Amino acid sequence: MPQCIALVDANNFYVSCERIFRPDLIGKPVVVLSNNDGIIVARSQEVKDLGIKMGAPVFQVQGLINRHKIQLFSSNYTLYADMSSRVMSVLEEFTPCLEVYSIDEAFLDLTGVCSDDPIAYGQQIKKTVFRSTGIPVCVGMGPTKTLAKLANFAAKRWKQTGGVLDLSDPARREKLMRIVSVKEVWGIGSRIAARLNQLGIRTVWDLADQPVDRIQDQFNITIARTVMELKGIACLELDAVAPDKQQIVSSRSFSHRLTECRELSEALSEFCSRAAEKLRHQNSVAGYISVFLRTNPFNLDEPQYQRAAGLTLPFATQDTRVIVATANRLLKSMFKPGYRYQKCGVQLGKIAPATVPGQADLFEFAAGDAGHRAQLMQALDQVNRRFPHSTRIAAAGFDQSWKPKAERISKRYTTDWEELVIVKC
């Protein structure tokens, strides 16, 4: 039986979440901002039509914001995560195998489920998700994950598709591939696209028509698999269980510029605590820690400085204390007085399952501390989940003025009894 993979992708997800509880914003320009209300991270279609780019600093487009009365929202990740969970729960009803790809995307294996009329089934998915959650989605289908991604791109781009497109038919597939740029292919970044253009490969069809061996010789096995997927040969399987993260990053921009190493250390300690908690949540250990800090790159009137440093640990760990201590040593080696720092963060690498045997700390085992460390971290996580604010302040420092401001954040409409929507009839 021919394989059928669907990609369901929410339209302007963060904006759509805000509009569910503010229907007066439907049809109006809406923007969602980053943690510190400084960068645009989501745009409604009306904002896209104004030419405002993703990732643009707010101060650079303040004129357009004022002129077109664009509504601004701070990121409300509690709301977005809950709405994402609701969307995924609805999608599970339509497939025996679901892969949650991101907060607003999921792959569905529809092989044998919708053989008679895939388009009608896709429309049913689209209508059910909207009726159950209020989130508009588009559905792309194809015999491979890459083709499903391409179909979803076209379903969003061309309204005549009705938000659902199936690329199982080779003739329809070729017609679309000939008019779409190669840079729109899943996994083809701007640098790869530029190299492909130099070889005369400009459209998706140009890439799909290439011999696989040639692409692998000139690029790598990953791009070669992409070509095979575009030819309709499945190389990427659905992951019903989300794989463990291979890198964990925790960072934030500050509400105001920091100039003291002590202030940076307190912020970095909280980032390390969050990263270590994520590490333990997937039952992993990290063998590498890197730290970065930088000033504001958009403020050219001030001296600029940015630096990163990393260290391979003598033994992998998930202990918050070890991660915090190592990160702060790296911070002290990089810190330079006289600069106004805007952001810092930590990245954990060389991540492996905690159950896999590896290099251990000889002195830890000699002292019998391994079990005590695990119990302590488990207790710390339990307390953090129950009292997230007070314990993190105690762990990272009492001065929390550096924390990013969210002055335009909406209510937690679905997760807090005190902030539920009130409907008056």
N, C-alpha and C positions, 0 to 999 in steps of 0.2 A: 504494500500500500504506500503511495507517495506520501512523503513526510510533509506536514504543514505546521509551520512555526508562526506564531503571531507575536508582535510587539505592541503592547498597549502603553501609550505614553500620555500623561496628563498635559493639557494645554496650559502653559503659563502657571504652573502648579501653585507657587506661593501666592500669586495674585488671585488665582481662583479660590484658594482657601479663604482669603480675606473677603472676597466678594460674596461667598456663601452667606455670611452673617451681616454683610452690608450690601444688599441688592441695589441700593441707590447708586453704587459705583459701577454697575454694569454699563458698558458702553463709554465709560469715562477713562481717561488716562490714569493708570495706577502704577506705582513703583514700590518695590520692596528693597530695603537697604540692608547693608551688612551689619555686623554686630555693633559697630560704633557709629552707625548712621552716616558713614562716610562714602560708601561705594554702592553702586547699583548692582544688585544681584538677581533681580527678577523684574520683568517689564510686561505690561499688558500690550496687546497688539496695537492699541492706539499710541502708546509710547514708542514702540518699534517703528511705526509709520512716521514719527517725527524725526527719525534718524538717530535717536539716542542709543548708544552702544552699551552692551553688557560690560560691566566692570568700570564704567565711567565714574570718576569722582563727582560727587554731588555739586561741589563748588564750580566745576567747569561747565555744568549745564543749568546753573541756577536761573539764568535768564529764561530758558525754555520752560523750566518748572513754573516760574512766576507767570509767564505769558500765557501758558496753556492750562494753568491751574491744575497741575499734576498732583494727585494725592500721594503722599509719602507714608510708608509704614516701616517700622522697625521689624527685623526678623523675629517671628514668633515660632521658634522651633518646636515648642511644646504642642502648639496647635497643628503645625505641619506634619509632625510625626504621627499624631493621632489620626489625622485625616488620611495619611498614607496607609496606615494600618487598616482603616475601614475600606479603602479602595482595594487593597490586596485581598481582604476577606471576601469581597464581592467577586473578584476575579477567580478565586479558588473554586467557585461554584461552576465555572465553565471549562475546567481542564483537569485531567488527572495529574498533571505535572506543571508546577509553576516555579519560575525562577525570578525572585525579586532582584532586579538589576540595580535599581537606585531608588531613592525616595519617591520618584514619580514614574518609574518605568518597570515593566515586568514582561518576561517572555512566557508564552503559553504554548504548550505542545497540544495542538489540535488535530493530530494525526488520527484519522478515523472518526473524529467527533463531528466534523462539519463537511463531509465529502460532498453532500448533495448541493449545498449552496453556501460556500464560505463567506460571501459578501453579506448575505442575510444574517449569518451567525455573528459576524463582526458588528453589524448594526445592532443586533440584540445585546451584545456586550456593551457597546457604546451607550445605548439607551438605559440599560440596567444600572450601570455605574453612575450615570448622571441622576437617575431617579432615586437611587439609594444614598448617594453621597453629595450630589450637587456639583461634582467635579466633572468638567468636560474632558473627554479623551479622544484620541485618534487611534485607529487600529491598522497596522500594516501586517500583511501576511506573505509568506513565501516558503519555499522548500528548505531554506537555511536561515540562520539567525541574521547573517549579513543582509540577505535579501529582504527579510522582515523589517530590518532597520531602514533600508532604502525605501520600502513601501510606506513605512510610517512617515518618513520625510516627505514623500510625495503627497500623502494623505493630508498632511498639514499645509503644504504649500499650495495645492490646487483645490479650491472649494468644490469644484464639480465632482470630486470623488465622494463627497458626502462624509468625509472623515474616515473612510474605510477603503483600503485598496489591497487587492490580491495579485501577487506577481508570480503565481504558479504557471501561468501561460507564457511560454518562451517568446511568442510574438509581442505580447504586451510588455514583457520584460525588456526586450530589445528596444522597443519604441521609447520607453522611459529612459533607458541607459544612454541613448544617443543624445539626449537633451540636458542631462544632468552633469554638472562638473564633477571631476574625480575627487575633488576635495570634500565632497559630501558623503563619501563612502566611510562607513564605520571603521575606525582604526587608522584612517589616512590623515595624518596631521598636516600642518601647513608646510613643514620642511619636506616631508615625503612627497606631498603634492607638487612642490616646486621642482623636485628632482624628476618626478614623472613627467611634468610639463616639458622639461628639457629633452626628454626622450620622445616627445611628440604624443604623449599619453595625456589627453586633456579631458576626455569624458569618461563616464563610468564604462561605456561600451568599449572604449579603447583599452581600458585595463582588463575587462573581462575577456577580451579577444586575444590577450597576450599568452604565449606559452608559459606554463607554470615553471618549467625549469629555468627559463630566461629570467623571470622575476626573482626566483630564489637566488640565482647567481649574482644578480645585480643589487638585491636588497637583502632579504632574510626569509626564513621559513614562515614567519608570521604574515608577511605580505603575500607570500605564495599561497598560504591557506585562504587569505582573503580572495584571491583570484579564483581559487577553486570554489569557494562559497558563492561568488558571483556567477559562476558557471552552473550553479545548482547542485554542487557536490558538498554535502554537509561535512564539515570538519570540526565544528564546535558543538559540543553537547550542552544540554540544559543542566544547570546545577540546581537540583531541588533543595539542597542545603547550602547556604551561603558559606563560601570558603573563608578561612581565617584571614585577617588582614596581615599583609606582609610588611606594612609600615604603619605606624601610628603617629600622627602629628597632632599636637595641641598648641595653639597659639591664638593671640588676640591683639587687636590694636588697643591702645590705651585711651582713656577718656581725655587725658591731657598728657603733655610731654613729660617724661621722666628724666631726671638728671643725676640721681644718686644710685649707686650700685645696690644699696639696701632696698630701694623701691623695686628695682628690676628683679632682685633676688626673691622678694616676696611674690611678685607676679609669676615668675618662673616656677617657683615651688608649687603654686596652685596648678599650673599647666602640667607639671610632672605628676602631680597627684591624679589628675584626670586621665592622663595617658596610662599610668600604671593601673588604674582601675579598669580601663578598657582592655589592657593586656591580660589582667586576671579574669575578666569576664569571658574571654575566649580560651582561658586556661593555657596561656602561652608565656614564654620567657623571652627577654630581649638581650642580645649580646652586644649591641652597639647603641650609643647615645650621641646625638648631635644637637647643638644649640645654635640659634642665630639671633641676632638683634640688628636693628637698623633705625635710622632716623626717617623723617618724612621725605620721600623722594619727590613729592610734588611741590615742596617748599624750597625753591631754589635760592631764596634769600638767606638761608641758614647753612652752616657747614654740614656736609653730608658724610655719613659714615655707616658702613654695614660690614658685618663680619659673621662668619660661621666657623664652628670648630666641632670636631667629633672625637670620640674615644671608643675603642673596642674594650669591652670589659673582660677581666680575667676569667670570669664565669658568668653565664647567662643568669638573669634574675627577673623577678616580678615584684621585688620588694620596693615599696615607695621610698623608703629611707635611703636605699642605695642609689636609686635613680635621682632623687632630689640632691643628694650630696655630690654626685658626679656632675650633674648639670650645673650646679653652682660653682664647682671648681672650673668648669669650662667658661662660665660667664665671667668670672673674675679674671681669667687670662685674656679675655677679649675686651673687657670694659675699658673705655677711655673717658676721662672726665672732660667737661667742656662741650658735650653734645647733648641735644634734646632728643631723646629716643622715643619713637612712636610705637614700636612693636618688637616683641621677642617671642620665642617659642622653642619647643623641644620636639625632636623626632626620634622615635625608637625604631631600630632596624635589627637585622639579623634575627628575626623573630622565628621561633620554633615552638612546637608543642611542648608543654611542661613535662609530658610523659615520656618524651624521647630522651634517652640517656645522653648526657653531655658532660663537659668539664665542670666539676663541682668545686666548691670552696672547701679545701682540706680542713681548715681551722673550724669552719662552721660545723662540719660533721663530727670533728673531734670533740667539740664542746656540746654536741647534741642540740644545736639551735635550729636545725632545719624545720622540725615540726613546730617549734614555737613561732618561727617566722610566719609560716603558713597560717597558723591559727590567729596570729596578730593581724595579718592582712585581711583575713576573712572577717574578723570582728570589725576592722576599720571600714570595710565595704558595707557591712550591715548597718553600722551607725551612720555612714554617709548617706545611704539610701533613705534612712528614716529622718535624719536631721541634716539635710545637705548643706544648708547655709552656715550653721553654727560650727560644725566640725571642720569645714573647709577653711573658715576664718582662723580657727585655732591652729590648723596645720600650716597655713600659708602666711599668717601674719594678721595683725588686727587692722592695719591701715589698708583699706580696700578702695581708696579713692581712685586708684588707677583703673578700676573695672570699667569696661566700655558702657557707655550710656545708651539706653534704648528709650528715647523720649517719645517715640511715636508707636509704641507697641500696642497691639490690640489685646483684647481679653482672651483668656484661656476658656473659650466658649464651651469646650467639650470635656475638659478635665478638672474643672474647679467648680464646686457647688456654688460658691459665692459669685461666680462670673458667668453662670449659665444665661442664655438668651431669655429675656422676658417678652412674651408675646401678649399683647393686649387686643382683645376682640370687642 
